[in-house]
Amino acid sequence: MAAPPGLYTSVIRDRWRKPRFRGELPGATVTAEDVNPLCGDRVRLALRLEDGAVAQARFTGDSCAICSASADVLLEKIQGRRVPEAAAVTTEDLLATLETDIRPTRMKCVTLPLSVLRAALRAA
């Protein structure tokens, strides 16, 4: 589905059309998945943790442009970082990188990848 022109920032459109971290991750050491029941967004994160750091990260799922862009930006921010640093990424960090203010009704689209990340790190 195509996003109407002007609805999303150029960062969201770019990350949605050409995600850098979408795909399967063979050898993942931890995975987590969740769904936003209000809109149906589904995100699955796969991480390969080595020596207390996120060595690799990928996401899959069916989600809107905002959620997909948020997941892509999140994984860029955490790859290569120590687990505590990865866990410290905030919604504000994502919004700043996405260069947007999201309506309250769409905020779960931004935060779903963060909640999945936290679940994955708790399971590690």
N, C-alpha and C positions, 0 to 999 in steps of 0.2 A: 504494500500500500504506500502510496506516495504522500509525503507531507505537503500541505498547501504552502506555496511560497510565502515567506514572511512570518510563518507561524513559529518557526524555530530559529535559533541563532545559527550562524554558519558553523560553529563548533558542533552543535547537536546534529545538524544535517550531515556534516563530514563524518563524524564518528558513527552515525547510523548507517550511512551508505558504504563507508570503507573502514569498518572496525579493525583495529590493530590486534586485538586480543580475543576475538571470537574464534571458537573451534574447540575440538577435543584436546585433552592433554594426557597422552599415554604416560603412565608412570606417576600419575597424581598420587600424592600421599594422603590427601584429604579432599573431600567434596561436600558440598551442601547445596540444597535447593529449596526454594520457597515460591509461593504463588501469592499474588495480590488478588484476593477474592472479589474485590470491587470492580476490577477492570480485566482480570484474566492474565496479566503479565506473569510470566514464569521465567525465573533466572536460576541457572545452575552454575556454580563456580567450582573449578577444579584447581587445586594448588599443589605444587611440589615444594615441600619445605625441606631445607637442608641446613644443618648447623644453626638452627634458630632463625633462619631468614626465608623469605619467599623467593625461591630460586626461579620459579615459573608460575604463571597464572593464566587461565583461560576461562571464558564463559560461553555458555550455550543457552538456548531458551527461545521462547516466543514472547516478545515484548514490544511495546511501543518505541518510538524513536527516542523519547526522553530516557526511558529505562535502559535501552541498549547503549545509548551514549554515556549514561551514568556508569554502567558496568564497565565499559571500555576505559573511561577516564580513571575509574577506581583502580582497575588492574594495572594501568600504567603507573599510578602513584605508588602501588604497593610492591611491584616486582623489584626484587633486589634489596628490599628493606627488611630490617629485623622485624620479627613478629610484633613486638610492642609498638613499633612505629607504624606498622600496617594497621594495627587495631586502633590507633589514635586518629586515623583519617576521619574527618567530620563531614556532615552534610554541607557545611559552609565551604569546605575545601572543594567539594565537587561543584557546587553552584558557582564558585569563583572561576573554576576552569571551564565550566560550560558557558560562562559569560551570560548568565540569565537569572531572572527572578521567576520562579515558578509559582503559579497559582496554588493556593492551599489544597485545592481539590486534586492537583497533580503531584503533590509533594511525595506521595508514596512511590511514584514512578522513579524519583531520584533516590529515595532511601531504601528501596527493596534490595538492591545490590549490597548496600552497607550491612543490612541485617543478615543477609546470606553470608557475607564475609565473617561477621562476628560469630555466626553459628559454626562455620567451618573452623575458625580458629579455636573455638571452645572444644571442638571435637578432636583437635590435633593432640 
